[in-house]
Amino acid sequence: MGFGRLFPGQENTIQSLNTTRYARVTLMTQSLMAGNYKKAVGPDAVIDTKCNRDVQRNQGAGTRSGAERKTANRARTQVISEAMGADDYSLLPQLVEDFMKYNEGSVAELKVDEYNRLSSVFFYLKPCADVLSKAGFPVLALDGTHIKYESKGVVLALVGRDTNNRLRTVAFMVCRAEDRVNYERFATLCKRAGLDTLFDAVLAESGASKVPCFCDRDKGMNFFFNQFRNLVRLKCT
């Protein structure tokens, strides 16, 4: 499945969504995140036997063993396969809508091109952004990473480290390439979500003029930083 795969139907609305499959994928994902691999993949999956054997072999070990990691990877692969089984992006509209519904103040936006192909999907996590803006002086990082699964594409991510030394994902966007156009769009969506004014209070309190943001030398990032008066680019390489 390529990243530019067409959406099903002419109208990209949640009415075209297979709600039964969406509910099943949601349950599988929640179970996977909770570490319940058997529930994640379902009672009829081959992985169940391996999962039970791995867990029994490593009970009380105190750390996650190689066998348990393999089990988690098998479960994750199966969940991804189920989610992408229709060879399209029909689950995304409902996922975006649910994200907005259950995360007040957060922002999600889906974009398709003139040929009805997926162009990008953007998420801004308001709770994480609020933590960074209120828990001391934040340090941010911006980068892009390539997707290894069949969908391909790139994830652009803006991440911050709070005063407890924990990483918080402020925003990310799944798109086709790490280039000027997508960094510019990522910046526009982050700004629209409120990132340009988010750190005003902490900057005023600290007396600093800008929040540091570490990144590499990708030229496309210039178009991200051009849209923010409160971020200063610091190159890590």
C-alpha positions, 0 to 999 in steps of 0.5 A: 500500500503506497502512501498516495493510495486513493480514499474509498469513494468520492467523498472522504467522510466517516460515512464510508468507514467500516465501523465494525472494523474500526471498533475491532482495531481500536480494541486491538490497539488499546489491548496492545498498549496495555500489554495484553497481547492475547486480547490484542490479536484475538482468541483465534490468532496463532500468536496466542500460544507463543504469547502464553509460553513467553509470558509463563517462561518469563514471569517474575523476571522483573525486566522485559525479555527478548521473548516478550519483546518478540511477542509484542512485535508480533502483536503490533504487526498483526494490529497494523495489518488489521488496521491497514487490511482494506488497502486504503485510509478509510479508518483515518477520518474516524480516528481524527474525529475521535482524537478531537472528541476525547482530547479537548483543545487538541487539534487533528487535521486530515488533507487529501490532494486533488486526486483524492489521495492522502496528503497528510494527517496532523495531530497537536497534543494540547495536554503535552504542550500545556505541560511544557509551557507550565513546567519550567523552561522547555527544550524542544527538538524537531526532526523527521523520520521515515516510516518503515511499513508498507505505507512509507512516507515520513513523520515530522515531529516536534518533541519537548523535554520537561523539567522531569526529563520526560519527553512530550510530543507536542505535534506530529504530521504524517506526510509524503516527504521531509521537504520544504512544502511539508515543513511549511505546512507543519509550521502553519498547522502548529501555529494555527493550533496555538504554538506561537503564543504557547510559551509567552508566559514562561518566556516572560517569567524567565526573561528569555526571548526565545525557546531553544529548538534542536534539529539537524541541518535539513534546509526544509526546516528553515521554513518551519522556523520562519513562522515562529518568533518565539523559537530559536534554531540550534543545530545538533549536527 
